Amino acid sequence: MILYHGRPESNTGRLQKEMRVYDLLDSLGIPYDRTDHEAAITMEDCQEIDRILEIVICKNLFLCNRQNTHFYLLMMPGDKVFKTRDLSGQLETSRLSFAAPQYMEEFLDITPGAVSVMGLMNDKNNRVQLLIDRDVLNGPLFGCHPCVNTSSIRMTTKDVLEKFLPAVNHMPIVVDLPKYSK
């Protein structure tokens, strides 16, 4: 894996949804670094991507309530364990669970394994509420997939919060998830 600054030189072999991410970031004046890789399957794969980007990519979970009427994208540190009861209480909702892949594709134009905050650019009807664990906000750099799981990007957390999220009309709810010892 090689670390590149900015978008790929060619669109060849790349999905349109990935290229739309680069187009948007470029139009917003958000600098980013990128690495291309095989689809990350194991934790070892993820650790190698983190090493190249010199960050820990956050965990992104696509969730919904029992009735499939409220959808959430949760960004949390990769080293935290997720327990639904910790989040349900803060949102004052019962029974959160992982949302079905069809909703992920319908609202975010993302498939399982590529869940990312970048997908919010495709949520024109604001069906998905962004939730960010406070610990993610404390890091100066932020890493995620550009709507595909064969590339990863790094940019400043400040640019995500102050440029990207306002541009895609999604303001986060900050949550505090406990860190459990493993």
N, CA, C and O of each residue as an XYZ file, in Angstrom:
728
protein
N       0.841     -1.189      0.000
C       0.000      0.000      0.000
C       0.882      1.247      0.000
O       1.924      1.306      0.651
N       0.427      2.218     -0.743
C       1.142      3.488     -0.863
C       0.203      4.604     -0.418
O      -1.003      4.544     -0.658
N       0.759      5.614      0.227
C      -0.017      6.781      0.632
C       0.082      7.842     -0.465
O       1.178      8.272     -0.827
N      -1.069      8.258     -0.989
C      -1.140      9.276     -2.035
C      -1.805     10.517     -1.455
O      -2.604     10.428     -0.523
N      -1.471     11.657     -2.009
C      -2.176     12.877     -1.624
C      -3.227     13.160     -2.696
O      -2.900     13.314     -3.873
N      -4.483     13.226     -2.281
C      -5.563     13.565     -3.200
C      -6.099     12.401     -3.999
O      -5.829     11.234     -3.712
N      -6.861     12.752     -5.003
C      -7.625     11.793     -5.801
C      -6.719     10.939     -6.678
O      -5.571     11.299     -6.939
N      -7.252      9.795     -7.135
C      -6.500      8.958     -8.081
C      -6.278      9.704     -9.396
O      -7.075     10.564     -9.772
N      -5.208      9.374    -10.079
C      -4.900     10.010    -11.362
C      -5.895      9.607    -12.443
O      -6.116     10.356    -13.395
N      -6.501      8.421    -12.300
C      -7.414      7.916    -13.313
C      -8.675      7.357    -12.658
O      -8.638      6.881    -11.524
N      -9.777      7.420    -13.377
C     -11.043      6.834    -12.909
C     -11.129      5.348    -13.246
O     -12.062      4.677    -12.805
N     -10.193      4.826    -14.006
C     -10.230      3.451    -14.477
C     -10.340      2.475    -13.308
O      -9.535      2.504    -12.377
N     -11.355      1.607    -13.377
C     -11.559      0.590    -12.355
C     -12.181      1.106    -11.077
O     -12.261      0.370    -10.093
N     -12.619      2.338    -11.067
C     -13.199      2.940     -9.860
C     -14.693      3.157    -10.057
O     -15.141      3.502    -11.150
N     -15.452      2.951     -8.998
C     -16.891      3.170     -9.044
C     -17.200      4.666     -9.014
O     -16.453      5.454     -8.436
N     -18.305      5.041     -9.642
C     -18.706      6.447     -9.667
C     -18.906      7.003     -8.269
O     -18.582      8.163     -8.014
N     -19.440      6.188     -7.353
C     -19.693      6.702     -6.011
C     -18.394      7.072     -5.303
O     -18.376      8.012     -4.508
N     -17.309      6.351     -5.577
C     -16.009      6.720     -5.005
C     -15.539      8.044     -5.602
O     -15.080      8.923     -4.872
N     -15.646      8.191     -6.897
C     -15.176      9.405     -7.559
C     -16.000     10.621     -7.134
O     -15.477     11.734     -7.074
N     -17.300     10.412     -6.836
C     -18.130     11.522     -6.341
C     -17.625     12.029     -4.995
O     -17.710     13.224     -4.712
N     -17.096     11.126     -4.157
C     -16.525     11.553     -2.874
C     -15.345     12.485     -3.132
O     -15.262     13.562     -2.542
N     -14.433     12.073     -4.009
C     -13.269     12.910     -4.305
C     -13.698     14.240     -4.922
O     -13.125     15.284     -4.608
N     -14.701     14.206     -5.797
C     -15.202     15.444     -6.407
C     -15.709     16.402     -5.333
O     -15.404     17.594     -5.366
N     -16.479     15.884     -4.388
C     -17.029     16.733     -3.334
C     -15.925     17.272     -2.441
O     -15.893     18.470     -2.157
N     -15.018     16.410     -1.991
C     -13.933     16.881     -1.127
C     -13.103     17.954     -1.823
O     -12.736     18.957     -1.212
N     -12.812     17.740     -3.095
C     -12.046     18.732     -3.856
C     -12.816     20.050     -3.972
O     -12.234     21.124     -3.817
N     -14.116     19.973     -4.244
C     -14.922     21.190     -4.395
C     -15.027     21.967     -3.091
O     -15.200     23.186     -3.105
N     -14.922     21.268     -1.961
C     -14.996     21.916     -0.644
C     -13.626     22.400     -0.170
O     -13.514     23.035      0.878
N     -12.603     22.101     -0.936
C     -11.252     22.506     -0.544
C     -10.722     21.722      0.639
O      -9.940     22.241      1.436
N     -11.147     20.470      0.754
C     -10.691     19.610      1.855
C      -9.529     18.760      1.357
O      -9.723     17.897      0.501
N      -8.316     18.989      1.881
C      -7.195     18.132      1.502
C      -7.333     16.758      2.159
O      -7.834     16.642      3.277
N      -6.886     15.728      1.456
C      -6.971     14.374      1.998
C      -5.855     13.526      1.423
O      -5.325     13.795      0.345
N      -5.518     12.502      2.173
C      -4.565     11.499      1.720
C      -5.340     10.213      1.534
O      -6.379     10.006      2.160
N      -4.826      9.341      0.664
C      -5.573      8.145      0.270
C      -4.624      6.969      0.111
O      -3.469      7.123     -0.284
N      -5.143      5.795      0.429
C      -4.437      4.563      0.098
C      -5.440      3.586     -0.499
O      -6.598      3.541     -0.085
N      -4.990      2.813     -1.463
C      -5.819      1.779     -2.083
C      -5.382      0.430     -1.540
O      -4.204      0.222     -1.246
N      -6.327     -0.480     -1.407
C      -6.028     -1.772     -0.798
C      -7.096     -2.790     -1.171
O      -8.149     -2.440     -1.705
N      -6.810     -4.041     -0.883
C      -7.830     -5.079     -1.025
C      -8.905     -4.818      0.030
O      -8.646     -4.137      1.022
N     -10.088     -5.345     -0.175
C     -11.150     -5.196      0.824
C     -10.656     -5.726      2.164
O     -10.170     -6.853      2.261
N     -10.787     -4.895      3.191
C     -10.326     -5.284      4.527
C     -11.305     -6.289      5.129
O     -12.483     -5.986      5.322
N     -10.806     -7.476      5.421
C     -11.645     -8.527      5.982
C     -11.293     -8.778      7.454
O     -12.181     -8.911      8.295
N     -10.019     -8.838      7.751
C      -9.570     -9.164      9.107
C      -9.104     -7.911      9.840
O      -8.884     -6.865      9.229
N      -8.958     -8.033     11.156
C      -8.420     -6.930     11.951
C      -6.984     -6.631     11.529
O      -6.550     -5.480     11.586
N      -6.256     -7.637     11.114
C      -4.886     -7.425     10.647
C      -4.878     -6.549      9.395
O      -4.013     -5.687      9.246
N      -5.843     -6.768      8.492
C      -5.974     -5.924      7.302
C      -6.199     -4.474      7.713
O      -5.565     -3.560      7.186
N      -7.101     -4.279      8.653
C      -7.426     -2.927      9.122
C      -6.213     -2.276      9.780
O      -5.968     -1.084      9.590
N      -5.467     -3.040     10.540
C      -4.284     -2.499     11.216
C      -3.235     -2.050     10.207
O      -2.550     -1.054     10.439
N      -3.098     -2.761      9.097
C      -2.143     -2.361      8.067
C      -2.587     -1.053      7.399
O      -1.754     -0.194      7.108
N      -3.870     -0.903      7.160
C      -4.398      0.346      6.594
C      -4.162      1.489      7.577
O      -3.725      2.569      7.180
N      -4.446      1.256      8.853
C      -4.205      2.267      9.885
C      -2.730      2.680      9.902
O      -2.413      3.860     10.055
N      -1.842      1.714      9.747
C      -0.408      1.997      9.786
C      -0.009      2.901      8.614
O       0.762      3.843      8.794
N      -0.521      2.621      7.438
C      -0.203      3.428      6.256
C      -0.748      4.848      6.416
O      -0.059      5.817      6.096
N      -1.976      4.973      6.907
C      -2.593      6.293      7.081
C      -2.120      7.005      8.351
O      -2.365      8.199      8.525
N      -1.447      6.277      9.230
C      -0.956      6.801     10.515
C      -2.089      7.314     11.397
O      -1.959      8.339     12.066
N      -3.196      6.588     11.386
C      -4.356      6.896     12.219
C      -5.068      5.585     12.529
O      -4.724      4.531     11.994
N      -6.064      5.671     13.402
C      -6.971      4.544     13.616
C      -8.294      4.934     12.977
O      -8.948      5.882     13.413
N      -8.685      4.197     11.940
C      -9.955      4.477     11.283
C     -11.078      4.134     12.254
O     -11.055      3.088     12.904
N     -12.049      5.016     12.342
C     -13.118      4.760     13.311
C     -14.070      3.692     12.791
O     -14.173      3.433     11.592
N     -14.750      3.096     13.738
C     -15.761      2.076     13.446
C     -17.042      2.809     13.067
O     -17.440      3.757     13.744
N     -17.684      2.377     11.994
C     -18.933      2.975     11.527
C     -20.020      1.921     11.543
O     -19.892      0.880     10.898
N     -21.084      2.186     12.274
C     -22.178      1.228     12.392
C     -23.466      1.867     11.892
O     -23.784      3.003     12.245
N     -24.204      1.130     11.068
C     -25.475      1.607     10.538
C     -26.586      0.926     11.331
O     -26.736     -0.295     11.280
N     -27.356      1.716     12.058
C     -28.331      1.199     13.024
C     -29.735      1.717     12.733
O     -29.921      2.683     11.994
N     -30.715      1.052     13.333
C     -32.100      1.517     13.217
C     -32.879      1.115     14.465
O     -32.441      0.284     15.260
N     -34.046      1.735     14.605
C     -34.932      1.326     15.689
C     -35.727      0.089     15.243
O     -35.635     -0.334     14.091
N     -36.479     -0.462     16.138
C     -37.216     -1.705     15.874
C     -38.202     -1.570     14.714
O     -38.418     -2.517     13.958
N     -38.792     -0.392     14.585
C     -39.814     -0.178     13.561
C     -39.229      0.177     12.182
O     -39.975      0.346     11.217
N     -37.909      0.288     12.094
C     -37.253      0.718     10.851
C     -37.759      2.074     10.389
O     -37.980      2.297      9.198
N     -37.940      2.979     11.351
C     -38.387      4.333     11.017
C     -37.310      5.378     11.299
O     -37.352      6.472     10.736
N     -36.357      5.061     12.152
C     -35.255      5.966     12.476
C     -33.940      5.233     12.219
O     -33.727      4.113     12.681
N     -33.070      5.902     11.469
C     -31.794      5.292     11.078
C     -30.651      6.160     11.567
O     -30.742      7.388     11.581
N     -29.569      5.498     11.971
C     -28.431      6.189     12.566
C     -27.125      5.656     11.980
O     -26.981      4.463     11.712
N     -26.191      6.565     11.791
C     -24.825      6.191     11.462
C     -23.985      6.573     12.666
O     -23.843      7.752     12.988
N     -23.433      5.573     13.324
C     -22.619      5.785     14.522
C     -21.149      5.688     14.172
O     -20.696      4.693     13.605
N     -20.404      6.733     14.516
C     -18.953      6.729     14.363
C     -18.353      6.647     15.761
O     -18.644      7.465     16.634
N     -17.509      5.637     15.948
C     -16.905      5.438     17.271
C     -15.482      4.925     17.093
O     -15.146      4.386     16.039
N     -14.638      5.088     18.121
C     -13.284      4.561     18.010
C     -13.306      3.055     17.765
O     -14.138      2.333     18.314
N     -12.384      2.602     16.938
C     -12.322      1.190     16.594
C     -12.005      0.280     17.762
O     -12.286     -0.917     17.714
N     -11.421      0.842     18.815
C     -11.050      0.002     19.958
C     -12.139     -0.060     21.027
O     -11.951     -0.712     22.054
N     -13.263      0.599     20.808
C     -14.369      0.518     21.768
C     -15.302     -0.617     21.382
O     -15.483     -0.928     20.205
N     -15.891     -1.228     22.408
C     -16.886     -2.273     22.211
C     -18.261     -1.605     22.183
O     -18.572     -0.777     23.039
N     -19.079     -1.968     21.198
C     -20.407     -1.382     21.084
C     -21.436     -2.251     21.781
O     -21.537     -3.449     21.514
N     -22.201     -1.638     22.678
C     -23.338     -2.289     23.335
C     -24.540     -1.390     23.121
O     -24.523     -0.214     23.485
N     -25.590     -1.953     22.525
C     -26.743     -1.139     22.137
C     -27.362     -0.404     23.320
O     -27.854      0.712     23.156
N     -27.349     -0.999     24.493
C     -27.998     -0.345     25.644
C     -27.328      0.983     25.989
O     -27.991      1.899     26.475
N     -26.015      1.099     25.744
C     -25.309      2.341     26.043
C     -25.794      3.477     25.152
O     -25.863      4.626     25.588
N     -26.121      3.166     23.932
C     -26.567      4.186     22.991
C     -28.074      4.410     23.086
O     -28.531      5.550     23.006
N     -28.837      3.360     23.253
C     -30.294      3.475     23.330
C     -30.712      4.446     24.423
O     -31.617      5.257     24.227
N     -30.056      4.363     25.572
C     -30.392      5.246     26.685
C     -30.142      6.706     26.351
O     -30.932      7.571     26.728
N     -29.063      6.988     25.654
C     -28.741      8.372     25.303
C     -29.690      8.929     24.244
O     -29.952     10.131     24.210
N     -30.198      8.063     23.391
C     -31.125      8.496     22.345
C     -32.580      8.410     22.781
O     -33.483      8.854     22.071
N     -32.794      7.838     23.948
C     -34.137      7.615     24.479
C     -35.000      6.842     23.492
O     -36.142      7.204     23.207
N     -34.418      5.778     22.989
C     -35.130      4.882     22.092
C     -34.884      3.455     22.556
O     -33.866      3.159     23.182
N     -35.805      2.596     22.251
C     -35.617      1.207     22.654
C     -35.192      0.365     21.457
O     -35.505      0.675     20.307
N     -34.490     -0.678     21.755
C     -34.119     -1.711     20.791
C     -33.484     -1.204     19.503
O     -34.085     -1.288     18.432
N     -32.307     -0.695     19.609
C     -31.532     -0.408     18.410
C     -30.930     -1.704     17.911
O     -30.576     -2.580     18.700
N     -30.816     -1.823     16.603
C     -30.167     -2.987     16.020
C     -29.488     -2.559     14.723
O     -29.632     -1.419     14.283
N     -28.755     -3.473     14.125
C     -28.122     -3.171     12.851
C     -29.196     -3.117     11.771
O     -30.056     -3.993     11.684
N     -29.131     -2.076     10.955
C     -30.117     -1.905      9.893
C     -29.811     -2.860      8.744
O     -28.662     -3.240      8.522
N     -30.838     -3.232      8.036
C     -30.699     -4.132      6.891
C     -29.899     -3.457      5.780
O     -29.998     -2.246      5.583
N     -29.111     -4.244      5.058
C     -28.283     -3.685      3.972
C     -29.072     -2.894      2.929
O     -28.537     -1.950      2.347
N     -30.329     -3.260      2.680
C     -31.082     -2.532      1.663
C     -31.271     -1.065      2.040
O     -31.297     -0.206      1.158
N     -31.404     -0.757      3.341
C     -31.540      0.636      3.771
C     -30.213      1.371      3.602
O     -30.198      2.542      3.223
N     -29.120      0.704      3.876
C     -27.792      1.284      3.707
C     -27.590      1.693      2.244
O     -27.083      2.777      1.953
N     -27.989      0.824      1.351
C     -27.848      1.115     -0.073
C     -28.829      2.203     -0.519
O     -28.473      3.092     -1.292
N     -30.056      2.121     -0.028
C     -31.071      3.095     -0.425
C     -30.736      4.510      0.046
O     -30.852      5.463     -0.725
N     -30.323      4.652      1.304
C     -30.100      5.981      1.875
C     -28.688      6.513      1.637
O     -28.511      7.711      1.413
N     -27.670      5.630      1.683
C     -26.281      6.087      1.653
C     -25.514      5.673      0.395
O     -24.390      6.128      0.182
N     -26.104      4.824     -0.430
C     -25.427      4.277     -1.611
C     -24.117      3.586     -1.210
O     -23.080      3.750     -1.854
N     -24.199      2.822     -0.140
C     -23.044      2.092      0.397
C     -23.463      0.650      0.650
O     -24.601      0.376      1.030
N     -22.533     -0.254      0.435
C     -22.776     -1.662      0.726
C     -22.073     -2.043      2.020
O     -21.150     -1.347      2.442
N     -22.490     -3.137      2.662
C     -21.830     -3.567      3.890
C     -20.320     -3.705      3.686
O     -19.854     -4.185      2.653
N     -19.573     -3.270      4.697
C     -18.121     -3.302      4.629
C     -17.530     -1.977      4.191
O     -16.324     -1.766      4.323
N     -18.350     -1.083      3.674
C     -17.867      0.219      3.209
C     -18.572      1.374      3.916
O     -18.501      2.512      3.454
N     -19.247      1.097      5.026
C     -20.006      2.124      5.730
C     -19.070      3.266      6.120
O     -17.982      3.043      6.651
N     -19.513      4.488      5.845
C     -18.664      5.651      6.056
C     -19.506      6.908      6.143
O     -20.593      6.986      5.571
N     -18.997      7.883      6.860
C     -19.641      9.189      6.935
C     -19.759      9.816      5.551
O     -20.644     10.641      5.326
N     -18.892      9.446      4.627
C     -18.950      9.989      3.274
C     -20.272      9.636      2.587
O     -20.711     10.359      1.692
N     -20.906      8.545      2.988
C     -22.196      8.149      2.424
C     -23.298      9.159      2.689
O     -24.312      9.163      1.991
N     -23.115     10.022      3.695
C     -24.144     11.022      3.990
C     -24.334     11.998      2.833
O     -25.374     12.650      2.744
N     -23.349     12.107      1.948
C     -23.511     12.968      0.774
C     -24.637     12.459     -0.129
O     -25.174     13.218     -0.936
N     -24.993     11.187      0.002
C     -26.055     10.581     -0.801
C     -27.414     10.587     -0.103
O     -28.416     10.191     -0.699
N     -27.456     11.027      1.140
C     -28.688     11.037      1.932
C     -29.386     12.386      1.776
O     -29.433     13.180      2.717
N     -29.917     12.637      0.609
C     -30.522     13.939      0.291
C     -31.777     14.230      1.104
O     -32.128     15.394      1.294
N     -32.457     13.196      1.587
C     -33.683     13.391      2.359
C     -33.453     13.333      3.860
O     -34.409     13.303      4.635
N     -32.213     13.318      4.268
C     -31.849     13.306      5.689
C     -32.573     12.222      6.484
O     -33.137     12.481      7.548
N     -32.544     11.020      5.953
C     -33.158      9.880      6.645
C     -32.247      9.323      7.738
O     -32.717      8.616      8.629
N     -30.941      9.634      7.679
C     -29.963      9.055      8.606
C     -29.426     10.139      9.536
O     -28.938     11.174      9.082
N     -29.521      9.891     10.839
C     -28.967     10.801     11.845
C     -27.550     10.360     12.168
O     -27.319      9.198     12.505
N     -26.608     11.273     12.068
C     -25.217     10.982     12.389
C     -25.004     11.077     13.895
O     -25.403     12.052     14.531
N     -24.372     10.056     14.452
C     -23.988     10.015     15.868
C     -22.471      9.869     15.920
O     -21.908      8.991     15.265
N     -21.811     10.721     16.692
C     -20.357     10.645     16.815
C     -19.987     10.508     18.280
O     -20.375     11.330     19.111
N     -19.235      9.462     18.588
C     -18.708      9.316     19.944
C     -17.719     10.446     20.203
O     -16.895     10.766     19.346
N     -17.803     11.042     21.374
C     -16.966     12.182     21.728
C     -15.473     11.910     21.509
O     -14.725     12.813     21.133
N     -15.045     10.669     21.743
C     -13.625     10.348     21.573
C     -13.157     10.508     20.123
O     -11.981     10.786     19.889
N     -14.047     10.340     19.156
C     -13.686     10.552     17.746
C     -13.373     12.029     17.518
O     -12.472     12.369     16.751
N     -14.118     12.896     18.184
C     -13.923     14.336     18.017
C     -12.601     14.819     18.587
O     -12.095     15.864     18.178
N     -12.039     14.078     19.517
C     -10.799     14.491     20.178
C      -9.561     14.280     19.319
O      -8.513     14.859     19.603
N      -9.661     13.468     18.282
C      -8.498     13.205     17.426
C      -8.346     14.282     16.361
O      -9.349     14.752     15.825
N      -7.120     14.688     16.040
C      -6.920     15.719     15.022
C      -7.168     15.211     13.598
O      -7.519     15.990     12.712
N      -6.986     13.899     13.380
C      -7.165     13.330     12.046
C      -8.288     12.304     12.056
O      -8.606     11.699     13.080
N      -8.864     12.135     10.899
C     -10.043     11.293     10.751
C      -9.850     10.411      9.532
O      -9.405     10.887      8.488
N     -10.180      9.130      9.650
C     -10.052      8.220      8.525
C     -11.345      7.480      8.250
O     -12.093      7.146      9.169
N     -11.602      7.225      6.965
C     -12.819      6.506      6.585
C     -12.667      5.982      5.155
O     -11.668      6.251      4.488
N     -13.659      5.242      4.702
C     -13.715      4.776      3.320
C     -14.422      5.826      2.461
O     -15.327      6.502      2.950
N     -14.036      5.976      1.206
C     -14.743      6.873      0.286
C     -15.909      6.152     -0.422
O     -15.990      6.140     -1.650
N     -16.801      5.559      0.373
C     -18.000      4.847     -0.105
C     -17.678      3.511     -0.777
O     -18.576      2.879     -1.335
N     -16.433      3.071     -0.739
C     -16.019      1.739     -1.193
C     -15.002      1.225     -0.179
O     -14.324      2.012      0.481
N     -14.898     -0.099     -0.058
C     -13.984     -0.630      0.953
C     -12.633     -1.062      0.380
O     -11.921     -1.857      0.993
N     -12.289     -0.542     -0.780
C     -10.994     -0.849     -1.384
C     -10.071      0.371     -1.396
O      -8.988      0.327     -1.979
N     -10.495      1.440     -0.761
C      -9.683      2.633     -0.556
C     -10.022      3.188      0.819
O     -11.106      2.952      1.353
N      -9.081      3.926      1.378
C      -9.313      4.617      2.646
C      -8.693      5.996      2.533
O      -7.675      6.181      1.866
N      -9.323      6.967      3.197
C      -8.840      8.337      3.146
C      -8.632      8.891      4.547
O      -9.227      8.425      5.519
N      -7.765      9.907      4.622
C      -7.463     10.588      5.879
C      -7.568     12.087      5.628
O      -7.074     12.601      4.625
N      -8.220     12.775      6.560
C      -8.343     14.233      6.501
C      -8.431     14.733      7.933
O      -8.440     13.928      8.865
N      -8.497     16.036      8.128
C      -8.600     16.537      9.495
C     -10.036     16.398      9.996
O     -10.997     16.528      9.236
N     -10.150     16.136     11.269
C     -11.467     16.063     11.912
C     -12.176     17.400     11.767
O     -13.386     17.452     11.549
N     -11.413     18.479     11.888
C     -11.980     19.827     11.757
C     -12.649     20.011     10.392
O     -13.748     20.560     10.314
N     -11.993     19.554      9.311
C     -12.592     19.687      7.982
C     -13.879     18.869      7.851
O     -14.828     19.307      7.201
N     -13.911     17.701      8.457
C     -15.131     16.887      8.413
C     -16.264     17.630      9.107
O     -17.373     17.719      8.580
N     -15.978     18.163     10.296
C     -17.011     18.830     11.088
C     -17.422     20.189     10.526
O     -18.606     20.529     10.525
N     -16.457     20.959     10.054
C     -16.745     22.345      9.672
C     -17.013     22.547      8.187
O     -17.613     23.553      7.807
N     -16.583     21.615      7.337
C     -16.803     21.774      5.898
C     -17.699     20.680      5.313
O     -18.702     20.970      4.662
N     -17.319     19.407      5.554
C     -18.060     18.309      4.922
C     -19.490     18.204      5.450
O     -20.437     18.222      4.664
N     -19.659     18.094      6.766
C     -21.007     17.877      7.318
C     -21.969     19.022      7.002
O     -23.111     18.746      6.637
N     -21.571     20.289      7.122
C     -22.505     21.352      6.711
C     -22.861     21.272      5.216
O     -23.998     21.546      4.831
N     -21.888     20.897      4.385
C     -22.147     20.814      2.947
C     -23.156     19.731      2.596
O     -23.902     19.869      1.626
N     -23.186     18.650      3.379
C     -24.133     17.566      3.102
C     -25.369     17.644      4.006
O     -26.193     16.730      4.033
N     -25.479     18.754      4.746
C     -26.657     19.033      5.571
C     -26.914     17.965      6.637
O     -28.048     17.528      6.830
N     -25.854     17.556      7.318
C     -25.978     16.585      8.412
C     -25.181     17.072      9.620
O     -23.954     17.164      9.572
N     -25.882     17.377     10.683
C     -25.218     17.781     11.918
C     -25.272     16.614     12.899
O     -26.317     15.984     13.063
N     -24.163     16.330     13.539
C     -24.117     15.153     14.403
C     -24.720     15.389     15.781
O     -24.816     16.518     16.263
N     -25.114     14.300     16.384
C     -25.405     14.253     17.815
C     -24.180     13.607     18.437
O     -23.757     12.530     18.016
N     -23.605     14.267     19.447
C     -22.431     13.725     20.126
C     -22.902     12.810     21.243
O     -23.746     13.189     22.055
N     -22.349     11.600     21.278
C     -22.696     10.621     22.303
C     -21.421     10.238     23.068
O     -20.304     10.423     22.585
N     -21.623      9.711     24.243
C     -20.512      9.269     25.082
C     -20.677      7.787     25.354
O     -21.490      7.388     26.189
N     -19.904      6.967     24.648
C     -19.941      5.531     24.850
C     -18.816      5.124     25.797
O     -17.685      5.589     25.651
N     -19.114      4.263     26.761
C     -18.067      3.849     27.698
C     -17.014      2.974     27.020
O     -17.270      2.326     26.005
N     -15.847      2.978     27.605
C     -14.777      2.107     27.133
C     -14.679      0.948     28.113
O     -14.330      1.132     29.279
N     -14.989     -0.239     27.629
C     -14.941     -1.434     28.452
C     -13.560     -2.062     28.358
O     -12.929     -2.043     27.301
N     -13.106     -2.606     29.445
C     -11.829     -3.336     29.365
C     -12.097     -4.695     28.734
O     -13.113     -5.338     28.998
N     -11.168     -5.109     27.902
C     -11.375     -6.349     27.140
C     -10.959     -7.556     27.926
O     -11.066     -8.680     27.436
